[in-house]
Structures are given as structure tokens and as C-alpha cells.
Amino acid sequence: MSVPWEALIPFGLLTAMFGVAGTLVNVTQRVQNQGKPPRYSTDNWDAMKMNRDSQLTGHQRGQSVSNLA
């Protein structure tokens, strides 16, 4: 059975566009998280620590060793 070669161009374009879209979503999430992977299933302790980090550094993912806010 022959391969419909003209169908490979749209297939390649769709595959490339899904790849580009997924990469852009990943890059934007990492930029918003200062290069760190996203947090999943955060509990009350994590929320408290994110609030503390936000007050110390101005960003939820930023961390500081300074004990003065």
C-alpha cells in the first residue's frame, strides 16, 4: 500500500505546532517559578512557607536566609 505523501506535510506541521506550544507553556511556567519546577499538592505548611518567602523576597519561590522581614 502506498503512503499518501501529501498528508505528511500537515501531519508534520501539527506535530511541530503541538511541540512548540508545549515547550512555550513549559518555558513560561519555569520563568514564573524562577527556573524551578511547579509545586504540586501543597499543604498548609507549604502555603505558610510560601507566604513567608513572599514577604522576605517579594516572590513565592524566592528563598532567603535572612531572619528579618
Biopython code that builds the backbone (N, CA, C, O; Angstrom):
import numpy as np
from Bio.PDB.StructureBuilder import StructureBuilder

atoms = [
    (1, "MET", "N", (0.835, -1.170, 0.000)),
    (1, "MET", "CA", (0.000, 0.000, 0.000)),
    (1, "MET", "C", (0.887, 1.242, 0.000)),
    (1, "MET", "O", (1.885, 1.304, 0.717)),
    (2, "SER", "N", (0.522, 2.200, -0.788)),
    (2, "SER", "CA", (1.354, 3.388, -0.914)),
    (2, "SER", "C", (1.061, 4.382, 0.209)),
    (2, "SER", "O", (-0.023, 4.378, 0.792)),
    (3, "VAL", "N", (2.031, 5.217, 0.494)),
    (3, "VAL", "CA", (1.910, 6.225, 1.525)),
    (3, "VAL", "C", (1.429, 7.517, 0.880)),
    (3, "VAL", "O", (2.005, 7.947, -0.120)),
    (4, "PRO", "N", (0.397, 8.147, 1.420)),
    (4, "PRO", "CA", (-0.045, 9.431, 0.858)),
    (4, "PRO", "C", (0.916, 10.548, 1.296)),
    (4, "PRO", "O", (0.727, 11.158, 2.349)),
    (5, "TRP", "N", (1.925, 10.805, 0.496)),
    (5, "TRP", "CA", (2.992, 11.727, 0.857)),
    (5, "TRP", "C", (2.478, 13.139, 1.113)),
    (5, "TRP", "O", (3.049, 13.867, 1.925)),
    (6, "GLU", "N", (1.404, 13.532, 0.427)),
    (6, "GLU", "CA", (0.900, 14.889, 0.629)),
    (6, "GLU", "C", (0.272, 15.063, 2.010)),
    (6, "GLU", "O", (0.085, 16.195, 2.455)),
    (7, "ALA", "N", (-0.054, 13.981, 2.689)),
    (7, "ALA", "CA", (-0.617, 14.081, 4.040)),
    (7, "ALA", "C", (0.472, 14.254, 5.097)),
    (7, "ALA", "O", (0.162, 14.611, 6.233)),
    (8, "LEU", "N", (1.728, 14.011, 4.756)),
    (8, "LEU", "CA", (2.807, 14.133, 5.740)),
    (8, "LEU", "C", (3.127, 15.591, 6.076)),
    (8, "LEU", "O", (3.593, 15.879, 7.178)),
    (9, "ILE", "N", (2.883, 16.508, 5.143)),
    (9, "ILE", "CA", (3.166, 17.916, 5.418)),
    (9, "ILE", "C", (2.239, 18.454, 6.518)),
    (9, "ILE", "O", (2.738, 19.034, 7.483)),
    (10, "PRO", "N", (0.909, 18.288, 6.416)),
    (10, "PRO", "CA", (0.069, 18.762, 7.530)),
    (10, "PRO", "C", (0.338, 18.019, 8.837)),
    (10, "PRO", "O", (0.271, 18.608, 9.916)),
    (11, "PHE", "N", (0.640, 16.729, 8.738)),
    (11, "PHE", "CA", (0.956, 15.966, 9.943)),
    (11, "PHE", "C", (2.214, 16.521, 10.612)),
    (11, "PHE", "O", (2.263, 16.665, 11.833)),
    (12, "GLY", "N", (3.208, 16.825, 9.822)),
    (12, "GLY", "CA", (4.438, 17.409, 10.362)),
    (12, "GLY", "C", (4.198, 18.781, 10.968)),
    (12, "GLY", "O", (4.753, 19.109, 12.017)),
    (13, "LEU", "N", (3.362, 19.589, 10.301)),
    (13, "LEU", "CA", (3.052, 20.911, 10.837)),
    (13, "LEU", "C", (2.302, 20.813, 12.167)),
    (13, "LEU", "O", (2.614, 21.544, 13.107)),
    (14, "LEU", "N", (1.328, 19.926, 12.252)),
    (14, "LEU", "CA", (0.580, 19.757, 13.504)),
    (14, "LEU", "C", (1.490, 19.265, 14.626)),
    (14, "LEU", "O", (1.420, 19.758, 15.752)),
    (15, "THR", "N", (2.332, 18.301, 14.317)),
    (15, "THR", "CA", (3.258, 17.778, 15.323)),
    (15, "THR", "C", (4.201, 18.865, 15.807)),
    (15, "THR", "O", (4.454, 18.985, 17.005)),
    (16, "ALA", "N", (4.721, 19.658, 14.876)),
    (16, "ALA", "CA", (5.639, 20.736, 15.246)),
    (16, "ALA", "C", (4.927, 21.800, 16.084)),
    (16, "ALA", "O", (5.494, 22.304, 17.053)),
    (17, "MET", "N", (3.698, 22.143, 15.721)),
    (17, "MET", "CA", (2.985, 23.180, 16.466)),
    (17, "MET", "C", (2.625, 22.716, 17.879)),
    (17, "MET", "O", (2.692, 23.505, 18.822)),
    (18, "PHE", "N", (2.244, 21.439, 18.036)),
    (18, "PHE", "CA", (1.996, 20.925, 19.390)),
    (18, "PHE", "C", (3.289, 20.921, 20.201)),
    (18, "PHE", "O", (3.276, 21.237, 21.390)),
    (19, "GLY", "N", (4.387, 20.571, 19.574)),
    (19, "GLY", "CA", (5.669, 20.592, 20.274)),
    (19, "GLY", "C", (6.073, 21.986, 20.689)),
    (19, "GLY", "O", (6.551, 22.190, 21.805)),
    (20, "VAL", "N", (5.884, 22.961, 19.793)),
    (20, "VAL", "CA", (6.226, 24.345, 20.103)),
    (20, "VAL", "C", (5.322, 24.879, 21.211)),
    (20, "VAL", "O", (5.798, 25.554, 22.124)),
    (21, "ALA", "N", (4.019, 24.582, 21.140)),
    (21, "ALA", "CA", (3.091, 25.064, 22.163)),
    (21, "ALA", "C", (3.431, 24.472, 23.533)),
    (21, "ALA", "O", (3.427, 25.188, 24.534)),
    (22, "GLY", "N", (3.723, 23.182, 23.581)),
    (22, "GLY", "CA", (4.087, 22.551, 24.848)),
    (22, "GLY", "C", (5.372, 23.109, 25.416)),
    (22, "GLY", "O", (5.487, 23.302, 26.626)),
    (23, "THR", "N", (6.343, 23.372, 24.550)),
    (23, "THR", "CA", (7.603, 23.939, 25.008)),
    (23, "THR", "C", (7.404, 25.346, 25.544)),
    (23, "THR", "O", (7.991, 25.709, 26.563)),
    (24, "LEU", "N", (6.577, 26.149, 24.866)),
    (24, "LEU", "CA", (6.324, 27.506, 25.341)),
    (24, "LEU", "C", (5.601, 27.516, 26.680)),
    (24, "LEU", "O", (5.895, 28.356, 27.531)),
    (25, "VAL", "N", (4.660, 26.598, 26.883)),
    (25, "VAL", "CA", (3.973, 26.515, 28.174)),
    (25, "VAL", "C", (4.973, 26.144, 29.267)),
    (25, "VAL", "O", (4.949, 26.722, 30.353)),
    (26, "ASN", "N", (5.844, 25.189, 28.985)),
    (26, "ASN", "CA", (6.844, 24.773, 29.968)),
    (26, "ASN", "C", (7.799, 25.920, 30.285)),
    (26, "ASN", "O", (8.131, 26.144, 31.449)),
    (27, "VAL", "N", (8.237, 26.638, 29.275)),
    (27, "VAL", "CA", (9.176, 27.743, 29.494)),
    (27, "VAL", "C", (8.521, 28.857, 30.306)),
    (27, "VAL", "O", (9.146, 29.403, 31.216)),
    (28, "THR", "N", (7.265, 29.205, 29.990)),
    (28, "THR", "CA", (6.613, 30.273, 30.735)),
    (28, "THR", "C", (6.368, 29.879, 32.191)),
    (28, "THR", "O", (6.476, 30.723, 33.080)),
    (29, "GLN", "N", (6.039, 28.612, 32.449)),
    (29, "GLN", "CA", (5.874, 28.172, 33.833)),
    (29, "GLN", "C", (7.192, 28.228, 34.582)),
    (29, "GLN", "O", (7.226, 28.629, 35.746)),
    (30, "ARG", "N", (8.269, 27.835, 33.938)),
    (30, "ARG", "CA", (9.574, 27.873, 34.610)),
    (30, "ARG", "C", (10.036, 29.296, 34.854)),
    (30, "ARG", "O", (10.659, 29.572, 35.880)),
    (31, "VAL", "N", (9.744, 30.216, 33.927)),
    (31, "VAL", "CA", (10.116, 31.617, 34.130)),
    (31, "VAL", "C", (9.340, 32.194, 35.306)),
    (31, "VAL", "O", (9.904, 32.930, 36.115)),
    (32, "GLN", "N", (8.053, 31.868, 35.411)),
    (32, "GLN", "CA", (7.251, 32.373, 36.519)),
    (32, "GLN", "C", (7.696, 31.776, 37.850)),
    (32, "GLN", "O", (7.509, 32.403, 38.893)),
    (33, "ASN", "N", (8.280, 30.580, 37.837)),
    (33, "ASN", "CA", (8.736, 29.922, 39.064)),
    (33, "ASN", "C", (10.225, 30.099, 39.288)),
    (33, "ASN", "O", (10.821, 29.350, 40.062)),
    (34, "GLN", "N", (10.839, 31.067, 38.633)),
    (34, "GLN", "CA", (12.266, 31.362, 38.765)),
    (34, "GLN", "C", (13.124, 30.139, 38.436)),
    (34, "GLN", "O", (14.107, 29.870, 39.127)),
    (35, "GLY", "N", (12.766, 29.411, 37.404)),
    (35, "GLY", "CA", (13.562, 28.284, 36.936)),
    (35, "GLY", "C", (13.351, 26.988, 37.693)),
    (35, "GLY", "O", (14.047, 26.005, 37.440)),
    (36, "LYS", "N", (12.409, 26.970, 38.611)),
    (36, "LYS", "CA", (12.152, 25.765, 39.404)),
    (36, "LYS", "C", (10.902, 25.066, 38.880)),
    (36, "LYS", "O", (10.033, 25.727, 38.311)),
    (37, "PRO", "N", (10.787, 23.759, 39.052)),
    (37, "PRO", "CA", (9.582, 23.060, 38.601)),
    (37, "PRO", "C", (8.363, 23.470, 39.422)),
    (37, "PRO", "O", (8.510, 23.922, 40.558)),
    (38, "PRO", "N", (7.157, 23.319, 38.864)),
    (38, "PRO", "CA", (5.952, 23.732, 39.598)),
    (38, "PRO", "C", (5.711, 22.873, 40.834)),
    (38, "PRO", "O", (6.132, 21.718, 40.895)),
    (39, "ARG", "N", (5.031, 23.454, 41.816)),
    (39, "ARG", "CA", (4.700, 22.735, 43.040)),
    (39, "ARG", "C", (3.346, 22.061, 42.886)),
    (39, "ARG", "O", (2.409, 22.639, 42.337)),
    (40, "TYR", "N", (3.257, 20.830, 43.378)),
    (40, "TYR", "CA", (2.011, 20.080, 43.336)),
    (40, "TYR", "C", (1.604, 19.701, 44.752)),
    (40, "TYR", "O", (2.459, 19.495, 45.613)),
    (41, "SER", "N", (0.332, 19.610, 44.989)),
    (41, "SER", "CA", (-0.273, 19.178, 46.257)),
    (41, "SER", "C", (0.371, 19.868, 47.459)),
    (41, "SER", "O", (0.941, 19.219, 48.336)),
    (42, "THR", "N", (0.268, 21.193, 47.479)),
    (42, "THR", "CA", (0.805, 21.938, 48.615)),
    (42, "THR", "C", (-0.181, 21.879, 49.785)),
    (42, "THR", "O", (-1.394, 21.951, 49.587)),
    (43, "ASP", "N", (0.339, 21.750, 50.977)),
    (43, "ASP", "CA", (-0.499, 21.704, 52.169)),
    (43, "ASP", "C", (-0.373, 23.028, 52.931)),
    (43, "ASP", "O", (0.204, 23.988, 52.422)),
    (44, "ASN", "N", (-0.909, 23.072, 54.137)),
    (44, "ASN", "CA", (-0.900, 24.314, 54.920)),
    (44, "ASN", "C", (0.521, 24.762, 55.255)),
    (44, "ASN", "O", (0.805, 25.960, 55.268)),
    (45, "TRP", "N", (1.412, 23.812, 55.524)),
    (45, "TRP", "CA", (2.790, 24.158, 55.842)),
    (45, "TRP", "C", (3.468, 24.812, 54.644)),
    (45, "TRP", "O", (4.165, 25.816, 54.793)),
    (46, "ASP", "N", (3.265, 24.245, 53.462)),
    (46, "ASP", "CA", (3.844, 24.824, 52.250)),
    (46, "ASP", "C", (3.275, 26.217, 51.987)),
    (46, "ASP", "O", (4.013, 27.123, 51.600)),
    (47, "ALA", "N", (1.970, 26.394, 52.194)),
    (47, "ALA", "CA", (1.348, 27.706, 51.990)),
    (47, "ALA", "C", (1.924, 28.734, 52.959)),
    (47, "ALA", "O", (2.155, 29.884, 52.586)),
    (48, "MET", "N", (2.154, 28.317, 54.205)),
    (48, "MET", "CA", (2.738, 29.222, 55.182)),
    (48, "MET", "C", (4.157, 29.608, 54.776)),
    (48, "MET", "O", (4.537, 30.774, 54.882)),
    (49, "LYS", "N", (4.935, 28.646, 54.316)),
    (49, "LYS", "CA", (6.311, 28.925, 53.900)),
    (49, "LYS", "C", (6.351, 29.793, 52.642)),
    (49, "LYS", "O", (7.225, 30.650, 52.506)),
    (50, "MET", "N", (5.394, 29.572, 51.710)),
    (50, "MET", "CA", (5.337, 30.416, 50.523)),
    (50, "MET", "C", (4.967, 31.853, 50.899)),
    (50, "MET", "O", (5.484, 32.799, 50.306)),
    (51, "ASN", "N", (4.088, 32.018, 51.868)),
    (51, "ASN", "CA", (3.736, 33.349, 52.349)),
    (51, "ASN", "C", (4.946, 34.020, 52.998)),
    (51, "ASN", "O", (5.191, 35.206, 52.776)),
    (52, "ARG", "N", (5.694, 33.273, 53.791)),
    (52, "ARG", "CA", (6.903, 33.816, 54.425)),
    (52, "ARG", "C", (7.933, 34.207, 53.378)),
    (52, "ARG", "O", (8.522, 35.285, 53.454)),
    (53, "ASP", "N", (8.157, 33.318, 52.382)),
    (53, "ASP", "CA", (9.118, 33.625, 51.317)),
    (53, "ASP", "C", (8.682, 34.846, 50.525)),
    (53, "ASP", "O", (9.514, 35.650, 50.105)),
    (54, "SER", "N", (7.375, 34.983, 50.321)),
    (54, "SER", "CA", (6.857, 36.140, 49.595)),
    (54, "SER", "C", (7.119, 37.430, 50.369)),
    (54, "SER", "O", (7.446, 38.458, 49.776)),
    (55, "GLN", "N", (6.975, 37.375, 51.681)),
    (55, "GLN", "CA", (7.226, 38.566, 52.488)),
    (55, "GLN", "C", (8.710, 38.895, 52.552)),
    (55, "GLN", "O", (9.078, 40.069, 52.588)),
    (56, "LEU", "N", (9.567, 37.885, 52.565)),
    (56, "LEU", "CA", (11.008, 38.131, 52.663)),
    (56, "LEU", "C", (11.622, 38.578, 51.344)),
    (56, "LEU", "O", (12.467, 39.473, 51.325)),
    (57, "THR", "N", (11.204, 37.962, 50.237)),
    (57, "THR", "CA", (11.889, 38.198, 48.966)),
    (57, "THR", "C", (11.028, 38.879, 47.917)),
    (57, "THR", "O", (11.560, 39.369, 46.920)),
    (58, "GLY", "N", (9.711, 38.926, 48.109)),
    (58, "GLY", "CA", (8.840, 39.515, 47.111)),
    (58, "GLY", "C", (8.338, 38.523, 46.081)),
    (58, "GLY", "O", (7.592, 38.902, 45.178)),
    (59, "HIS", "N", (8.729, 37.261, 46.194)),
    (59, "HIS", "CA", (8.270, 36.220, 45.272)),
    (59, "HIS", "C", (8.065, 34.933, 46.054)),
    (59, "HIS", "O", (8.828, 34.630, 46.971)),
    (60, "GLN", "N", (7.016, 34.165, 45.685)),
    (60, "GLN", "CA", (6.725, 32.935, 46.437)),
    (60, "GLN", "C", (7.825, 31.896, 46.318)),
    (60, "GLN", "O", (8.027, 31.106, 47.240)),
    (61, "ARG", "N", (8.539, 31.881, 45.197)),
    (61, "ARG", "CA", (9.584, 30.873, 45.018)),
    (61, "ARG", "C", (10.947, 31.343, 45.485)),
    (61, "ARG", "O", (11.891, 30.553, 45.514)),
    (62, "GLY", "N", (11.075, 32.611, 45.852)),
    (62, "GLY", "CA", (12.352, 33.106, 46.326)),
    (62, "GLY", "C", (12.627, 32.666, 47.743)),
    (62, "GLY", "O", (11.704, 32.547, 48.548)),
    (63, "GLN", "N", (13.878, 32.424, 48.056)),
    (63, "GLN", "CA", (14.238, 31.999, 49.406)),
    (63, "GLN", "C", (15.380, 32.871, 49.903)),
    (63, "GLN", "O", (16.231, 33.316, 49.132)),
    (64, "SER", "N", (15.378, 33.101, 51.197)),
    (64, "SER", "CA", (16.380, 33.945, 51.813)),
    (64, "SER", "C", (16.754, 33.358, 53.161)),
    (64, "SER", "O", (15.923, 32.742, 53.828)),
    (65, "VAL", "N", (17.996, 33.547, 53.560)),
    (65, "VAL", "CA", (18.440, 33.075, 54.866)),
    (65, "VAL", "C", (18.326, 34.170, 55.922)),
    (65, "VAL", "O", (18.588, 33.938, 57.102)),
    (66, "SER", "N", (17.935, 35.357, 55.487)),
    (66, "SER", "CA", (17.790, 36.483, 56.421)),
    (66, "SER", "C", (16.583, 36.244, 57.326)),
    (66, "SER", "O", (15.532, 35.805, 56.860)),
    (67, "ASN", "N", (16.733, 36.530, 58.600)),
    (67, "ASN", "CA", (15.620, 36.324, 59.521)),
    (67, "ASN", "C", (14.838, 37.613, 59.749)),
    (67, "ASN", "O", (13.913, 37.624, 60.561)),
    (68, "LEU", "N", (15.176, 38.683, 59.069)),
    (68, "LEU", "CA", (14.462, 39.942, 59.183)),
    (68, "LEU", "C", (13.588, 40.148, 57.961)),
    (68, "LEU", "O", (14.064, 40.049, 56.830)),
    (69, "ALA", "N", (12.309, 40.434, 58.183)),
    (69, "ALA", "CA", (11.395, 40.654, 57.068)),
    (69, "ALA", "C", (11.415, 42.104, 56.642)),
    (69, "ALA", "O", (10.704, 42.484, 55.711)),
]
sb = StructureBuilder()
sb.init_structure("model")
sb.init_model(0)
sb.init_chain("A")
sb.init_seg("    ")
for serial, (resi, resn, name, xyz) in enumerate(atoms, 1):
    if name == "N":
        sb.init_residue(resn, " ", resi, " ")
    sb.init_atom(name, np.array(xyz, "f"), 0.0, 1.0, " ", f" {name:<3s}", serial, name[0])
structure = sb.get_structure()
